[in-house]
Amino acid sequence: MTARELYLRAKAQLTKAGVDSPGFDAARLSERFLGLDRSELALQGDEAPDEKKRQEFLEAVSQRAERRPLQYILGEWPFMSLTLSVGEGVLVPREDTAALVEALAVRIGEGARGLDLCAGSGAVGLGICSKVPGAQVICVELDEKAGEFLDRNIARYPRYDCRAAAGDVLRGPEQGVFPKGLDFIASNPPYIATGELSALQPEVQKEPSLALDGGGDGLTFYRAILEKWAPLLRPGGALGVEIGDTQAREVTELFARSGFVDITVHKDLAGLDRAVTAAKGSTV
């Protein structure tokens, strides 16, 4: 089969499997395993790939048809100006999370020191470093498997002052391990209510539940961050979190009750509520 025929076969297979974007996914798999992007398929697609490439491509398509996340099959995924290693055991970086990074970057200045809680792949922490010159970020992650991807991504960008640390966000910081007087804390925490996990897309259900399950009401981690981690901020320091698109009111109320001021809700590119940022009040 020619490369173009393989692409068309893959698109048809993914369509039948119910994949949301079969043409896009088939094209990305073609680029990764056949070495031809969409434009090259149009111009050079009449050639037949060698047997090794053909088999690797067809196996990748079969995995995608079984609803394994495309990002896991590719092994890496773009986020803002970064390319991050991903795979089983770590949350896939999503475009929506850029809303948190962009909003928090506006609040903090050059050389700001802070934390990325529930860091996963390091998308938020490294994203902040890419936007804020001289930013210093400690990326806090509990899960060992996710930590492997975090370490790999930090090593991929040695120009950024970013390091990993093990920590359980729900238990809070160990005394003396994390500095006080921080300029910011950022987090894309688990925020899906436990009862809603079974209704998620098949691909999302293959991501780690530890990175998705936000407790009975989806707010468990926000409470822990405000109670246990916010005291590390200096007065006026910034706190920014990603939220589910229906959680803005509840999260802003939690912030307000915890003494935060200048609370702002930020939307993603789809126009949905996606992040909340605020400043630590002088009385907190």
N, C-alpha and C positions, 0 to 999 in steps of 0.2 A: 504494500500500500504506500502511496505517496504521502508526504507530510500533510498535504491539504486534506486528503482522504482520512487520515488518522485524526486530524482536528475535527472534521465534520462528524466522524464516528463518535468521538469523545463528546462533542456537544449534544448529539442525539442521546447518548447514554446518560449524560448528566440531566438532560431535560426529563427523560423518563423516570429518573431517580428522585425528581422533585427538587433539585438544587435551584436556588433562587436565581442565580446568574450563570447559566450553563455556558454561554458564549465567552464571558469574561474568564471563567474558571478554566475552560478548555484552552483558551489562549495563554493564560499564565502557565499552565502545565506544559504547553507546547514550547513556550519560551525557555522554561527550566530544563525540560528533558530532551527536547528536539533541537534546541538552540535557535528557534525561529519565532520572532514575535509576529503580531498580526500583519504588519506591512510586509515582512519577509515571507510570510506564508502566501501572500498574494503574488509576490514576485518570484519566489524560489520554491513554491510548494509542490512543484511537479516532480521533485526528486524524492527517491525513497530513502528514508533513514536506514542506517545499518541496524542489524538485528538487536544489538545491545540497547541502543537508544529506543527502538520500537518497543521492546519488552518493558523497559523502565517506564516509558510513557504509558503504556497500557495498564501496568500495575498501579501507577499513580492515579489514573482515571478510575480504576476499580475502587481504590481506597476512597476517592472523593465521592463516588456513587454510593458508597456505604456511609457517607456523611462524616467521614473524618475531616476535620477542618482543613481548608486549603492551606492555611498558614503553617500548620504542622507538617503537611506534605512537602511544602517548599523549604521549610526549615528556617525561614527568616521572613520578616515583614517590615515595610516602611512605616515609620511614625514621625511626622513632621519632617525634619531634615535628617533623621536617623534611619539606620537599618538595624533591626534588632533580631537576635537569634530567638527562636521560639520552638516549642514542641510540647509533647505531652507533659503535663505537670505544671504548666505556667499559663496564666491568662493571656489571651491574644491581645496585643495592643490595638486599640480602636481609634478611629479618627475623632470620635466624640470627645475623647480624653484631652485633645488639644485645647478644648475650651477651658479646661481647668488650668493647664500650663500657661496659656496666653493671659488669662485673667490674673493669675498669681504673679506672673512676670512683671505686669504693670505696677503691682503694689510694692515690689521689693527692689532694692537698689543694688548697684554693682558691689560684688564681694559679699552678698548676703549669705548668712549661715542658716542651714535648716535641715529638716528631716523629710524624707519621703516614706510614709508609713504604708504597710501592705504593698511593698514596692514591686513584687512580681518580677517582670522582665527589666524593671528600671526605667520604663517609659517616662514616668512623670519626673523622676529625679534627673535623668539625663536630658529630658526635654527642657527642664528649667535651666540646666547648665548651658544648653545650646542657645537660650534666649537671654540669659543674664550673665554678663561678663564677670568672671571671677567668682561665681557662685560656688559655695561649698555645701555639698549635700551628703548626708548619711542616709543610705537606703536600708530601711528596716524590713526584714522578711523572716517569717517563721518557718516556712516549709523548705526542707532541704533540697527537693527537686527544683522548685522555683529558684532557690538560691544559686543553683548551678547555672541557670540561664542568666541570672542577675550578674554573677561574677564574670561570665563570658562577655556580656554586653558592656560592663564597666571596662574590662580589659580592651575592648574594641575601640574605646574612645579615651585613650590615656591623656589627652589634652584637657579633659574635664576633671575638676577636683571632686570626685564622686567616689564613695567607698561603701561597701556593704557591711551590715551588722545584723546578727541574729537577734530577733526580739519578737515577743508575743504582744500584739497591740492590745488585746483584751486584758492582759495582766498589767500592762503599763511598763514604764521604763525602770530598769534596775538602777538602784541608787548609785550614782557616781559613774555610770557607764555612758550616759548621754549628757551633753553639756546643757547648762541653763543659759538664759538670756538670748535664746534663738531669735532670728529675724523672721522665720517663717516655719510653718509645718504644712505639708501637702499630703493628701491621701486620696487614692481611688480605692476605697474599701469595699468589701462585700456589702451589697445593699439590696439584694433580692430577698424578699420574705421567704422563709423556708417552705411554706406551702405552695409557692409559685414555681419552685424549681422544676417540678415534673412537667410543667407546661412550656418550658423553654424549647427553642429549636433543637433538633437532634445534634447539630454541631456544637452548640453551646453546652449541651449536657455532657459532651466529651471533654470540656474544660474542667479544671479542678473545682470541686464543690467548695473547697476551703476558700477559694477566691470569689465565690458567688454568694454564699449563704450568709445573709445579714441578720439572721435570727427571726423570731416570730413575726415582727413587724418591719423587718428590714433596716432597723435603726440602731441595732446593738453596737456597731462599731463607732457610729457618730457619738454615742453617749460615752464610750470608753475614751475616745480621743479627747473630748471636751473635759472629762473628769480627770484623766490620768496623764495626758500628754500636753494639753494646753498650758499647764503651769510652767512648762519649760520655755514658753515664749516670753520675751521682754514685753513691757507695756508698749502697745502700738504695733507689736509684731503681727504678722498676717497668718491667718489660717484659711486654707482652701481645700475643699473636698469635692469630688465628683458625686453626683446624686442620680437616682432614677428620675425619669421625667415627670413623675407624679409626686415627688417628695419635697419639693421646694418649700412649701408652707411648713411642714413638720420640721425640716432641718433648720430653717431660719428661726423658728420658735425655740429650738434647742440652743442655737447660738445666742439668741437674745437672753434667754434665761440664764445662760452661763456668763453673761456680762460682756459679750462681744458687741461692737458697734460698727457702724458703716457696713452693714450687712447687705451684700449684693448678690442677686441671682443672675447667672450668665447662661446664655443659650448656645446650643451647638449649631452646626451649619443647617440642620433640618428645622431650626426654629424652636426646638424643644428645650425646656429647662434642663441644664446639664451640670452646672457647678454652682457652688456657693463660696464666696470669699468674704472675709470680715477682718477687723482689727481688734486686737485684745484691748479691752477697756482698762483704764487705770485702776479700777477697783477690783479687777479679777485677781 
